[in-house]
């Protein structure tokens, strides 16, 4: 364990280990990505995808090993019973920091198919990682501002259509699609601006979930609803790497998606859309109550926030 190092040095060491691990594994990923372009045979590409995912598992092991070396965190994780790596899941979580991604990787490990998550299109230009994400069929989303949509109304719904096209690639291979349906990281300022009815969450955006379920044509029947709490208080990714997070609480609840929501026209069927949004709001209310209960539990036990 390297947690005895000064915090800044610890953060730099953790970043160095992660970078080295990433470079080691992205080299073979890029080699296989080139063969993916050069050899379009479907059978070969299916084997290619399995080989690439094996490398991703190696990368994940390296990330988790780096965390074990550098972090002294008490993990309180519940709700992982019965999960399968050969099952299709939609994974949803509340969103507070980039740290959430690391927490989710640590939580699920190899228990479920490696998660695919939606990325901003601009991230495709990040050296090494952008092309690796492309090779792994990660969906890149282009977000449009209200001003852009007012000027070009034909762009409305384009991001959701991207969701549909990308999810069609996952029909034949088990996958876990990860999405933060709040759409952005939680802050007190955003919470106040939205006038959110929830105490610890922003308003959920149900469209991405609805389109993913529809695009998968009934393959995804289970929703893993993940609740993440940092009892030490609001954090950023650098503070996490520097070892300033002592505890992480994670609760996972598995829900069967109601049959009526596996297929449906969210965009054009207002009755379907209203029912779907009501279902999501009910899940969000339950999550908000869970967070409130966890916060109260830690306060009662003498935890400091």
N, C-alpha and C positions, 0 to 999 in steps of 0.2 A: 504493500500500500504506500502511495506517495502523498497521502493527504496531510502529512506533517509539513510539507513545503509551504512557504509563504503563498498567500492566495493568488497573487498576480503570477508568480512563477508556476503555480499549479495550473492556472488557466492556460498559460502558454504551453506547458507540457502536454496538457490534454489536447489542445488544438494540434500540436505537432504530431502526436500519436494518431489522431483521427486523419490528418492529412496524409501521413505516410501510409496508413492502412487503405485509404481511399485510392491513392495513386497505385498501390500494389495491385488492387483488384480491378481498377478501371482499365488498366492496360489490356488484360485478356478480354474484358468486356468489349473494348473497341475493336479488337481483332475479330471477335465473333460478329460484331455489328457490321464489319466490312463484308464478311462472308454472307451475311443476311442480305446485303445489297447485291452481291455478285451472283448468288445462287438462289433464284426465286422459287425453287421446287418446294411445294407445300410440306412434304414429308420431312425434308431436310430442315426447313424453317421451324417445324414443330420441335425437332430434336435440338436445334440451335437454341430455341427459347428455354428448353429444359436445362441445357448446359449453362446458359447465361444466368438463370435463376439459381443454379448451384453456386455460381460465383458470388451472387448477391448474398446468399446465405453465409458464405465465407466473409464477405465484407461486414455483415451484421455481427458475426461472431467477433470480429476485430474491434468493432465499435463498442460492443458490450464489455469486452476484455479491457479496453482502454478506460471505460468508466469504472470498472472494478478496481483498476490500478490507482485511479486518481480521485475517486469520490468516496466519501464515507457517509452514505445516505441510508436512512432507515426507510425501507420500502414497505408500505402497507397496501397490499394488493389483494382484492377479493373478487370472485366471480368468474374464474377461469375454468371451472369444471365443465367437462363435456365438449370443449372446443375441438375442432378437427381441422387438419391441414388440407383435407380433400373436399372442403365445403366452400360454398360461395357465401360471402358475408358483405354487408354494408356496415362499415365502422364509422360511427359518429362520435364526436367528442366536443366538449366545451373547449374554447381556445383562448389562451392567455399569453403565450410566448412561443418562440421557436422551440423552447425546451419541450413543449408538448409532443413534438415529433419523436424526440429521444425517449421520452417517457413511454410513448405508445410502442416503440420498438422494444424497449426493455420489458414492457408488460406482456406482449404477445410472443416475442421471440419466434420460435418455430411452431408455435401452437396452431397458427392459422396460416393460410397462404400469404406470402409476402404482400404487404399492402401497396396498392397503387393509389396515388393521391393527385389531385388536380393542382397544377402549377401555373403560375402566371407566365404568359408567353415570353416576357422579358427574361425569365430565368433560363431560357433555352440558350442564351448567349454566354452563360457562365462557363469559363474554360473547364474542360474535362467533364464536369458534372452535367452540363447541358446536353452534350452528345450522348453521355451514358444514360440519362433519363429517356432520350429519344430511342436508344437501342432497347430499352426496357418497356417501350410502349406506354410511357406515362403521358397522360393527356395534358396538353398545354392550352390554357384558357386565356382568351383576350377579353379583358374587361373594358367596358365603354362607360364613360362618364355621362351624367344626365345631359350635359351640354352637347356632347357628341350625338346622343340618341335623339335629342330635339332637332339637331341639324340634319341627321341622317337616320330617320325612323326605320329605314330598311335594315338597320343593324340590330334592331331589337330582337332578342331571342337567339342571336348568333352563338352566344356562349353556351346556351343550353343545347343547341344543335350540335356543337362540338362535343358536349358530354355524350349525346346519343351515339355519334359516330365512333367515338373512342370506346365506349362500353360494348359495342358490337364485337370488338376484337376479343372480349373476355368470355364469350358465351361457351366456348369449348374447353377452356382450361380454368380450374378453380382459381378464384382470385378474391382478394379482399379490397374493396374500394373504400378508401378513406376520404372523408370530407368533413370539414368544420362548417356546419350549416349556419353558424352565425355569420359566416362570410368574412370576418375580420377578427383581429385580436381584441379581447375585452379590455376596455379602460373605463375609468369613472366618467371621463368626459364623453365618450361615445354612449355610455349608458344613459347619461343625463340628456344628451342630444336626441336620442331615440325615444326618450320617455318610456323606456322599457318597463313592462308590468312585472318583470322578474327581478328578484333581489340581487342575483349573482350572474345573470346572463343577459346577453343582447337578444334582440328579436331573432327568431329562426327564419331562415330562407329555405322554403320547402321545395322550390323548383328543381334544384340540382338532384335532390334525393328522388323526386318523382320521375325525372327523366332517366336517371340511372336505373331505377327499378323497371321502367317501361322498356328501355333499350336492351336490358338483359332478358327480356321475354320470359319472365317467370323463374329464371335461374336463381336469382337472389331472393330467398324467402326468409332470411334471418337478418335482423338488425342488431349489431352489438353497440349498445349505448354506453359510452365510456364517460365517466365523471372524474376529472382530475382536480385535486386540491393541493395547494402548497401552503401548509400550515404556518410557515415562517413569514408569509405575506407575499405581496406581488413581487415578481422576479423578472429579470431579463436573462438572456442566454449566457452572457458573459459572467454574471454572478453565479449561475449554475456551474459553469466550467471552473470557476475559481473556488468551488467547494463551499459556497455560502448558503447552500440549500441542505438542510439537515434531514428533512422528512418530506416524503411524497406519498400522498394518499390517492389510490386509484380504486374505483368501483366499476365493475363491468356487469351490465344487465343484458341478457339475450332476450330479444322479442321476436316472435313470429310476425311477419308483415301480413296484415289482413289480406285475404285473397283478392278483394276488390281493388287493392292498391298495386297489385303486381303488374297490371296493365291498365291503361287509361290515358285519356287525352287531357293532360294537365293544362296545356296551353289554350285549348278551345272549348273544353267542357267545364263551364263555371261551377256546375253542381259537384262534379268530381273534384275540382280544385278546392272548393270550400270544405268538402269532407276530408280531403287529404290534409289541408292546413289545420283543420280542427284536431286531427289525429296527432300531427306533429306538435301542436301547441300543448296537447295533453301530456305528451312525452316530456316536453320542455318544462312544464309545471312540475312534473314528478322529479325531474333532475334538479330544479331549483330548490325544491323541498329537501332533497337529499343533501345538497350542498349546505343548506341552512342547518340541517341536523348534524352534519359532520363538523361544521364550525362550532356549533353549540357544544358538541361532545368534547372538542379539543379545548374550548374555553373552560368547561367544567373540570376537565382533567388538569388544568393549570397550564395549558399550552400558551405560548406567547405568539401574537400575530403582529 
